[in-house]
C-alpha cells in the first residue's frame, strides 16, 4: 500500500511485521512501544484495527538514531533564551 504525500510522491505503508523485519526487531517490541509510548517511537497510522508505518518515518527514525560512538547523544533544542 502506498500513500501520496504533499509533493505527490508515493510513501510505502508497512505493516508491523514488515517494519519489525526491516528494523531487525520482534513485532511485539513495536506493539509494546505503541502501547506504552516508550522505546521505539515511530509515528504510525491506525486504519480501523490495522496499524501501518510510513517507510519515510521508519527511515527518519533510523537516521535520527544513528551515532558514531556511545558518547554521542541526540541534540535537543533548548529554549534557554540568550536574548
ZAZA-320804 format. One record per atom (N, C-alpha, C, O): residue in one letter; x, y, z. Coordinates in nm, 2 decimals. Layout:
PAVO,A,X,Y,Z $
...
This chain:
PAVO,X,0.08,-0.12,0.00 $
PAVO,X,0.00,0.00,0.00 $
PAVO,X,0.09,0.12,0.00 $
PAVO,X,0.19,0.13,0.07 $
PAVO,X,0.05,0.23,-0.08 $
PAVO,X,0.13,0.35,-0.08 $
PAVO,X,0.04,0.47,-0.05 $
PAVO,X,-0.08,0.47,-0.07 $
PAVO,X,0.10,0.57,0.01 $
PAVO,X,0.03,0.69,0.04 $
PAVO,X,0.10,0.80,-0.04 $
PAVO,X,0.22,0.81,-0.04 $
PAVO,X,0.02,0.90,-0.09 $
PAVO,X,0.08,1.01,-0.16 $
PAVO,X,0.10,1.12,-0.07 $
PAVO,X,0.00,1.17,0.00 $
PAVO,X,0.22,1.18,-0.06 $
PAVO,X,0.25,1.29,0.03 $
PAVO,X,0.21,1.42,-0.04 $
PAVO,X,0.16,1.42,-0.15 $
PAVO,X,0.24,1.53,0.03 $
PAVO,X,0.20,1.67,-0.02 $
PAVO,X,0.27,1.70,-0.15 $
PAVO,X,0.23,1.79,-0.22 $
PAVO,X,0.38,1.63,-0.18 $
PAVO,X,0.46,1.66,-0.30 $
PAVO,X,0.43,1.57,-0.41 $
PAVO,X,0.49,1.57,-0.52 $
PAVO,X,0.32,1.48,-0.39 $
PAVO,X,0.28,1.39,-0.50 $
PAVO,X,0.37,1.27,-0.51 $
PAVO,X,0.36,1.19,-0.61 $
PAVO,X,0.46,1.25,-0.41 $
PAVO,X,0.54,1.13,-0.41 $
PAVO,X,0.48,1.02,-0.33 $
PAVO,X,0.42,1.04,-0.22 $
PAVO,X,0.50,0.89,-0.37 $
PAVO,X,0.44,0.78,-0.30 $
PAVO,X,0.53,0.74,-0.18 $
PAVO,X,0.65,0.74,-0.19 $
PAVO,X,0.46,0.71,-0.07 $
PAVO,X,0.53,0.67,0.05 $
PAVO,X,0.47,0.53,0.09 $
PAVO,X,0.35,0.52,0.12 $
PAVO,X,0.55,0.43,0.09 $
PAVO,X,0.51,0.30,0.11 $
PAVO,X,0.46,0.28,0.25 $
PAVO,X,0.52,0.33,0.35 $
PAVO,X,0.35,0.21,0.27 $
PAVO,X,0.30,0.18,0.41 $
PAVO,X,0.34,0.04,0.45 $
PAVO,X,0.31,-0.05,0.37 $
PAVO,X,0.40,0.03,0.56 $
PAVO,X,0.45,-0.10,0.61 $
PAVO,X,0.36,-0.16,0.72 $
PAVO,X,0.31,-0.08,0.81 $
PAVO,X,0.34,-0.28,0.73 $
PAVO,X,0.27,-0.35,0.84 $
PAVO,X,0.37,-0.35,0.96 $
PAVO,X,0.49,-0.32,0.95 $
PAVO,X,0.32,-0.39,1.08 $
PAVO,X,0.40,-0.40,1.19 $
PAVO,X,0.51,-0.51,1.17 $
PAVO,X,0.62,-0.49,1.20 $
PAVO,X,0.47,-0.62,1.11 $
PAVO,X,0.56,-0.73,1.08 $
PAVO,X,0.67,-0.68,0.98 $
PAVO,X,0.79,-0.71,1.00 $
PAVO,X,0.63,-0.61,0.88 $
PAVO,X,0.73,-0.56,0.78 $
PAVO,X,0.83,-0.46,0.84 $
PAVO,X,0.95,-0.47,0.82 $
PAVO,X,0.77,-0.37,0.93 $
PAVO,X,0.85,-0.27,0.99 $
PAVO,X,0.95,-0.34,1.09 $
PAVO,X,1.07,-0.31,1.10 $
PAVO,X,0.90,-0.44,1.16 $
PAVO,X,0.99,-0.51,1.26 $
PAVO,X,1.10,-0.58,1.19 $
PAVO,X,1.21,-0.58,1.23 $
PAVO,X,1.07,-0.65,1.07 $
PAVO,X,1.17,-0.72,1.00 $
PAVO,X,1.27,-0.62,0.94 $
PAVO,X,1.39,-0.65,0.95 $
PAVO,X,1.23,-0.50,0.90 $
PAVO,X,1.32,-0.40,0.84 $
PAVO,X,1.41,-0.35,0.95 $
PAVO,X,1.53,-0.33,0.92 $
PAVO,X,1.36,-0.34,1.07 $
PAVO,X,1.44,-0.29,1.19 $
PAVO,X,1.52,-0.40,1.26 $
PAVO,X,1.60,-0.37,1.35 $
PAVO,X,1.49,-0.52,1.23 $
PAVO,X,1.55,-0.63,1.30 $
PAVO,X,1.50,-0.65,1.44 $
PAVO,X,1.57,-0.69,1.53 $
PAVO,X,1.37,-0.62,1.46 $
PAVO,X,1.30,-0.63,1.59 $
PAVO,X,1.19,-0.74,1.59 $
PAVO,X,1.15,-0.78,1.48 $
PAVO,X,1.14,-0.77,1.70 $
PAVO,X,1.03,-0.86,1.72 $
PAVO,X,0.90,-0.77,1.70 $
PAVO,X,0.90,-0.66,1.76 $
PAVO,X,0.80,-0.81,1.63 $
PAVO,X,0.68,-0.73,1.61 $
PAVO,X,0.62,-0.69,1.75 $
PAVO,X,0.56,-0.58,1.76 $
PAVO,X,0.64,-0.77,1.85 $
PAVO,X,0.59,-0.74,1.98 $
PAVO,X,0.66,-0.62,2.04 $
PAVO,X,0.60,-0.55,2.12 $
PAVO,X,0.78,-0.59,2.01 $
PAVO,X,0.85,-0.47,2.05 $
PAVO,X,0.78,-0.35,2.00 $
PAVO,X,0.77,-0.25,2.08 $
PAVO,X,0.74,-0.35,1.88 $
PAVO,X,0.67,-0.23,1.82 $
PAVO,X,0.53,-0.22,1.89 $
PAVO,X,0.49,-0.11,1.92 $
PAVO,X,0.46,-0.33,1.91 $
PAVO,X,0.33,-0.33,1.97 $
PAVO,X,0.35,-0.27,2.11 $
PAVO,X,0.26,-0.19,2.16 $
PAVO,X,0.45,-0.31,2.19 $
PAVO,X,0.47,-0.27,2.32 $
PAVO,X,0.50,-0.12,2.32 $
PAVO,X,0.45,-0.04,2.41 $
PAVO,X,0.58,-0.07,2.23 $
PAVO,X,0.62,0.07,2.22 $
PAVO,X,0.49,0.15,2.19 $
PAVO,X,0.48,0.26,2.25 $
PAVO,X,0.41,0.10,2.10 $
PAVO,X,0.28,0.18,2.08 $
PAVO,X,0.20,0.19,2.20 $
PAVO,X,0.14,0.29,2.23 $
PAVO,X,0.19,0.08,2.28 $
PAVO,X,0.10,0.07,2.40 $
PAVO,X,0.16,0.16,2.51 $
PAVO,X,0.08,0.23,2.57 $
PAVO,X,0.29,0.15,2.53 $
PAVO,X,0.35,0.22,2.65 $
PAVO,X,0.39,0.36,2.62 $
PAVO,X,0.41,0.45,2.70 $
PAVO,X,0.42,0.39,2.49 $
PAVO,X,0.47,0.52,2.45 $
PAVO,X,0.62,0.53,2.48 $
PAVO,X,0.67,0.64,2.47 $
PAVO,X,0.69,0.42,2.50 $
PAVO,X,0.83,0.42,2.53 $
PAVO,X,0.90,0.33,2.43 $
PAVO,X,0.84,0.26,2.35 $
PAVO,X,1.03,0.34,2.42 $
PAVO,X,1.11,0.25,2.33 $
PAVO,X,1.11,0.31,2.19 $
PAVO,X,1.15,0.43,2.18 $
PAVO,X,1.08,0.23,2.10 $
PAVO,X,1.09,0.27,1.95 $
PAVO,X,0.97,0.36,1.93 $
PAVO,X,0.86,0.32,1.92 $
PAVO,X,1.00,0.49,1.91 $
PAVO,X,0.90,0.59,1.89 $
PAVO,X,0.89,0.63,1.74 $
PAVO,X,0.95,0.73,1.70 $
PAVO,X,0.81,0.56,1.67 $
PAVO,X,0.79,0.58,1.52 $
PAVO,X,0.65,0.61,1.51 $
PAVO,X,0.56,0.53,1.55 $
PAVO,X,0.61,0.73,1.45 $
PAVO,X,0.47,0.76,1.42 $
PAVO,X,0.41,0.65,1.34 $
PAVO,X,0.47,0.59,1.25 $
PAVO,X,0.28,0.62,1.37 $
PAVO,X,0.21,0.51,1.29 $
PAVO,X,0.07,0.56,1.27 $
PAVO,X,0.02,0.66,1.33 $
PAVO,X,0.00,0.49,1.18 $
PAVO,X,-0.14,0.52,1.15 $
PAVO,X,-0.23,0.40,1.19 $
PAVO,X,-0.18,0.28,1.18 $
PAVO,X,-0.35,0.42,1.23 $
PAVO,X,-0.44,0.32,1.25 $
PAVO,X,-0.56,0.33,1.16 $
PAVO,X,-0.62,0.43,1.15 $
PAVO,X,-0.58,0.23,1.08 $
PAVO,X,-0.69,0.22,0.98 $
PAVO,X,-0.78,0.12,1.03 $
PAVO,X,-0.77,0.00,0.99 $
PAVO,X,-0.88,0.16,1.12 $
PAVO,X,-0.96,0.06,1.18 $
PAVO,X,-0.87,-0.01,1.29 $
PAVO,X,-0.82,0.06,1.38 $
PAVO,X,-0.85,-0.14,1.28 $
PAVO,X,-0.77,-0.21,1.37 $
PAVO,X,-0.63,-0.24,1.31 $
PAVO,X,-0.54,-0.29,1.37 $
PAVO,X,-0.61,-0.19,1.18 $
PAVO,X,-0.48,-0.22,1.11 $
PAVO,X,-0.38,-0.10,1.14 $
PAVO,X,-0.42,0.01,1.13 $
PAVO,X,-0.26,-0.14,1.18 $
PAVO,X,-0.16,-0.04,1.20 $
PAVO,X,-0.06,-0.04,1.09 $
PAVO,X,-0.02,-0.15,1.03 $
PAVO,X,-0.02,0.08,1.04 $
PAVO,X,0.07,0.10,0.93 $
PAVO,X,0.17,0.20,0.97 $
PAVO,X,0.14,0.30,1.04 $
PAVO,X,0.29,0.18,0.92 $
PAVO,X,0.40,0.28,0.94 $
PAVO,X,0.45,0.33,0.80 $
PAVO,X,0.45,0.25,0.71 $
PAVO,X,0.47,0.46,0.79 $
PAVO,X,0.52,0.51,0.66 $
PAVO,X,0.67,0.47,0.65 $
PAVO,X,0.74,0.49,0.75 $
PAVO,X,0.71,0.43,0.54 $
PAVO,X,0.85,0.40,0.51 $
PAVO,X,0.94,0.52,0.55 $
PAVO,X,1.05,0.50,0.61 $
PAVO,X,0.90,0.64,0.51 $
PAVO,X,0.98,0.76,0.53 $
PAVO,X,0.99,0.78,0.68 $
PAVO,X,1.10,0.83,0.72 $
PAVO,X,0.89,0.75,0.76 $
PAVO,X,0.91,0.77,0.91 $
PAVO,X,1.00,0.67,0.97 $
PAVO,X,1.08,0.71,1.06 $
PAVO,X,1.00,0.55,0.92 $
PAVO,X,1.09,0.45,0.97 $
PAVO,X,1.24,0.49,0.93 $
PAVO,X,1.33,0.48,1.02 $
PAVO,X,1.26,0.53,0.81 $
PAVO,X,1.39,0.58,0.77 $
PAVO,X,1.44,0.70,0.85 $
PAVO,X,1.55,0.71,0.88 $
PAVO,X,1.34,0.79,0.87 $
PAVO,X,1.38,0.91,0.95 $
PAVO,X,1.42,0.87,1.09 $
PAVO,X,1.51,0.92,1.15 $
PAVO,X,1.35,0.77,1.15 $
PAVO,X,1.38,0.72,1.29 $
PAVO,X,1.52,0.66,1.29 $
PAVO,X,1.60,0.69,1.38 $
PAVO,X,1.56,0.59,1.18 $
PAVO,X,1.69,0.53,1.17 $
PAVO,X,1.80,0.64,1.16 $
PAVO,X,1.90,0.63,1.23 $
PAVO,X,1.77,0.74,1.08 $
PAVO,X,1.87,0.85,1.07 $
PAVO,X,1.89,0.92,1.20 $
PAVO,X,2.00,0.95,1.24 $
PAVO,X,1.78,0.95,1.27 $
PAVO,X,1.79,1.02,1.39 $
PAVO,X,1.85,0.94,1.51 $
PAVO,X,1.89,1.00,1.61 $
PAVO,X,1.86,0.81,1.49 $
PAVO,X,1.91,0.73,1.59 $
PAVO,X,2.04,0.65,1.55 $
PAVO,X,2.07,0.54,1.59 $
PAVO,X,2.11,0.72,1.46 $
PAVO,X,2.24,0.67,1.41 $
PAVO,X,2.35,0.75,1.47 $
PAVO,X,2.35,0.88,1.46 $
PAVO,X,2.44,0.69,1.54 $
PAVO,X,2.55,0.76,1.61 $
PAVO,X,2.69,0.70,1.57 $
PAVO,X,2.69,0.59,1.52 $
PAVO,X,2.79,0.78,1.59 $
PAVO,X,2.93,0.73,1.56 $
PAVO,X,3.00,0.67,1.68 $
PAVO,X,3.09,0.59,1.66 $
PAVO,X,2.96,0.70,1.80 $
PAVO,X,3.01,0.64,1.92 $
PAVO,X,2.92,0.65,2.03 $
PAVO,X,2.82,0.72,2.03 $
PAVO,X,2.94,0.57,2.14 $
PAVO,X,2.84,0.56,2.25 $
PAVO,X,2.83,0.69,2.33 $
PAVO,X,2.73,0.71,2.40 $
PAVO,X,2.93,0.78,2.32 $
PAVO,X,2.92,0.91,2.40 $
PAVO,X,2.84,1.01,2.33 $
PAVO,X,2.81,1.12,2.38 $
PAVO,X,2.80,0.98,2.20 $
PAVO,X,2.73,1.08,2.12 $
PAVO,X,2.58,1.07,2.16 $
PAVO,X,2.53,0.96,2.18 $
PAVO,X,2.51,1.18,2.18 $
PAVO,X,2.37,1.18,2.22 $
PAVO,X,2.29,1.26,2.12 $
PAVO,X,2.35,1.34,2.04 $
PAVO,X,2.16,1.25,2.12 $
PAVO,X,2.08,1.33,2.04 $
PAVO,X,2.09,1.47,2.08 $
PAVO,X,2.10,1.51,2.20 $
PAVO,X,2.08,1.56,1.98 $
PAVO,X,2.08,1.71,2.01 $
PAVO,X,1.94,1.74,2.04 $
PAVO,X,1.84,1.72,1.97 $
PAVO,X,1.92,1.81,2.16 $
PAVO,X,1.79,1.85,2.20 $
PAVO,X,1.79,2.00,2.20 $
PAVO,X,1.87,2.07,2.26 $
PAVO,X,1.69,2.06,2.12 $
PAVO,X,1.68,2.21,2.12 $
PAVO,X,1.63,2.26,2.25 $
PAVO,X,1.53,2.21,2.30 $
PAVO,X,1.70,2.35,2.30 $
PAVO,X,1.66,2.41,2.43 $
PAVO,X,1.64,2.56,2.41 $
PAVO,X,1.71,2.63,2.34 $
PAVO,X,1.53,2.61,2.47 $
PAVO,X,1.50,2.75,2.45 $
PAVO,X,1.54,2.82,2.58 $
PAVO,X,1.46,2.85,2.67 $
PAVO,X,1.67,2.83,2.60 $
PAVO,X,1.73,2.90,2.72 $
PAVO,X,1.72,3.05,2.71 $
PAVO,X,1.72,3.11,2.81 $
PAVO,X,1.71,3.10,2.59 $
PAVO,X,1.69,3.24,2.57 $
PAVO,X,1.81,3.32,2.60 $
PAVO,X,1.83,3.36,2.72 $
PAVO,X,1.89,3.35,2.50 $
PAVO,X,2.01,3.43,2.52 $
PAVO,X,1.97,3.58,2.48 $
PAVO,X,2.06,3.66,2.45 $
PAVO,X,1.84,3.61,2.49 $
PAVO,X,1.81,3.74,2.44 $
PAVO,X,1.80,3.84,2.56 $
PAVO,X,1.77,3.96,2.53 $
